[in-house]
Amino acid sequence: MEKVGRVDGNRAWSSIVGYSRAIRRGNLIVVSGTSSTTLDGRVMYPHDAYGQIKYILEEVKGAIEELGATYEDTMSTRIFFTNIEDWPAVAKAHHEVFGSILPAATFLEVSRLMLPELCVEFEATLWVS
């Protein structure tokens, strides 16, 4: 059986929901929807899309590095907004990380996220060769 690597979600609701921050099976890494919440459930950068995505990208970076990957391995990203008009600020942060990598990317507006102060959530798929 193929070994599965996991990075704990490390949030109060991780055990309630039953999820990992990221999971690796073989060469494939899938990153769960990640928001700008801390271990104790506080929202970093409330209602600030740019601040939230910068925080999120640092959290995700740590998780994928724990699984032996870097952002260079990113195949696709998906960003969920509560207000799609925030896309220019989030695109700026996305470009700062992925501008030379150019993964497939999707921006989607949703009606709301888990906490009212959240305005951005990020997920990704990576392939480590």
Long-range contacts (C-beta under 8 A, 24 or more apart in sequence): 2-26, 5-67, 5-68, 7-63, 7-66, 7-67, 10-39, 11-37, 11-39, 11-41, 12-40, 12-41, 13-41, 13-114, 21-59, 21-60, 21-63, 22-60, 22-63, 22-64, 22-66, 22-67, 24-67, 24-68, 24-69, 24-128, 27-127, 27-128, 27-129, 28-125, 28-126, 28-127, 28-128, 29-64, 29-67, 29-69, 29-73, 29-125, 29-126, 29-127, 29-128, 30-123, 30-124, 30-125, 30-126, 31-60, 31-63, 31-64, 31-122, 31-123, 31-124, 31-125, 31-126, 32-123, 33-80, 33-121, 33-122, 33-123, 34-59, 34-60, 34-121, 34-122, 34-123, 35-113, 35-114, 35-115, 35-118, 35-120, 35-121, 35-122, 36-118, 36-120, 37-114, 37-115, 37-118, 43-115, 43-117, 43-118, 46-117, 47-117, 47-119, 48-119, 49-81, 49-83, 49-86, 49-89, 49-90, 49-119, 49-120, 50-89, 50-90, 50-92, 50-93, 52-118, 52-119, 52-120, 53-79, 53-89, 53-90, 53-93, 53-94, 53-120, 53-122, 54-93, 56-120, 56-121, 56-122, 57-93, 57-97, 57-122, 60-122, 60-124, 64-124, 64-126, 67-128, 68-128, 69-126, 69-128, 71-97, 71-98, 71-101, 72-101, 73-126, 73-127, 73-128, 73-129, 74-98, 74-101, 74-103, 74-124, 74-125, 74-126, 75-103, 75-104, 75-124, 75-125, 75-126, 75-127, 76-103, 76-104, 76-105, 76-106, 76-124, 76-125, 77-103, 77-104, 77-105, 77-106, 77-122, 77-123, 77-124, 78-105, 78-106, 78-108, 78-122, 78-123, 78-124, 79-105, 79-106, 79-107, 79-108, 79-120, 79-121, 79-122, 80-108, 80-109, 80-110, 80-113, 80-120, 80-121, 80-122, 81-107, 81-108, 81-109, 81-110, 81-119, 81-120, 82-109, 82-110, 82-111, 82-112, 82-113, 82-118, 82-119, 82-120, 83-109, 83-119, 84-108, 84-109, 86-119, 86-120, 90-120
